[in-house]
């Protein structure tokens, strides 16, 4: 289930929205839960992916687990 982050253009409130399909994120008209404005913009979100580093499993947050 895709999750997208949005920001209200009127009050600056940031919020997440969940969709069944990624295509629905572009077609559905959202409104800000804080002020009710329909002037919301989809934000560019960065994801973290963990992996192996020097043979040690990394959780993707700059720490390592042993």
C-alpha positions in Angstrom: 0.0 0.0 0.0 1.7 3.2 -1.2 2.2 6.1 1.3 2.6 9.6 0.1 3.5 12.8 2.0 1.6 16.0 1.4 1.9 19.6 2.5 -0.9 22.1 2.7 -0.1 25.3 0.6 -2.3 27.4 2.9 -1.3 26.5 6.4 1.9 24.4 5.9 0.6 21.3 7.6 2.3 18.1 6.6 0.5 14.8 6.5 0.6 11.3 5.0 -2.0 9.6 2.8 -2.4 5.9 2.1 -3.7 4.6 -1.2 -4.6 1.2 -2.5 -2.7 1.9 -5.8 0.0 4.5 -6.6 -2.2 5.8 -9.5 -4.9 6.8 -7.0 -2.6 9.4 -5.4 -2.7 11.6 -8.5 -6.4 11.3 -9.1 -7.9 11.7 -5.6 -8.6 15.2 -4.4 -7.3 15.5 -0.8 -7.9 18.2 1.7 -5.9 19.3 4.7 -7.1 17.8 8.0 -5.9 21.0 9.9 -7.6 23.8 7.9 -9.7 22.0 5.3 -7.9 23.5 2.3 -7.8 21.6 -1.0 -4.5 23.3 -1.9 -2.3 20.4 -1.1 0.9 19.3 -2.9 2.6 15.9 -3.0 6.1 16.1 -1.5 9.1 14.3 -2.6 9.9 11.6 0.0 13.3 10.0 0.6 13.4 6.3 1.6 16.1 4.5 3.5 17.2 1.1 2.6 19.4 -1.1 4.8 21.9 -3.6 3.6 25.3 -5.2 4.3 28.3 -3.0 5.0 31.6 -4.8 5.6 29.8 -8.0 6.4 27.6 -6.3 9.1 23.8 -5.9 8.7 22.9 -2.2 8.7 19.4 -1.0 9.5 19.7 2.0 7.1 19.8 4.6 10.0 23.5 4.9 10.4 23.7 2.2 13.1 24.6 -1.4 12.8 23.2 -4.5 14.5 25.3 -7.4 15.5 
